Amino acid sequence: TNTSNWSLARWSVDWTTHHLTFVNMIFDTRAGSVGIAGGNSLSTYYDATVVSYGGELWVAGECGGTIAGAGTASACVGPLDATTWAMNPARTNVAVLGNQSLGDGYLYSASVPKLLVFQGGLYLYWSGVKIAASGGTWAAITERGTQLAEFPATGGMLWAARTGGGVGSADPTYTDEVWGLGTTTADDVVAAIGG
């Protein structure tokens, strides 16, 4: 609805007329910040993916707002109720923090998060945009990922499986580089998975 408070909405598509019709808000930040788990609040939520895992639908999206430990875009995850088609803010959390994970003078975002279920496991991938902490200049983009698990196992929230909590976007211990930079001008600045 505006460029500072992006929300998630559900629309229906009429493939004959090629028209979109609004159905409902999935995560609504139009009126301002929405409180989520951990005392954080989100003022924007976008670039979402949805998967079915553990008998529930889960949504991962790029998020921002008042998030402890975050300095740039983070990745939030929460369940989507298949009856109301709305997310539950109380079970929505910041699984990957956009922050200074390496302490090298750069922020690392958790942009465009993508969920994947593979061989019974749930994984979250994101574009780790390397941004100068002072000035905000983008330096590079790599693709990173981590396995998620539900804590507690029923009715809980999705967190990094290796920690049971949130992790920094470029954390070398609890996240993995899925696609790194190469050495030619074709791949020495951006390595990102689109879908």
PyMOL commands that set and color helices and strands:
alter all, ss='L'
color gray80, all
select helices_A, chain A and resi 37-39+89-91
alter helices_A, ss='H'
color red, helices_A
select strands_A, chain A and resi 8-14+19-27+34-35+41-53+56-66+72-80+93-98+106-108+111-118+121-132+138-151+157-160+167-168+176-179
alter strands_A, ss='S'
color yellow, strands_A
deselect
rebuild
show_as cartoon
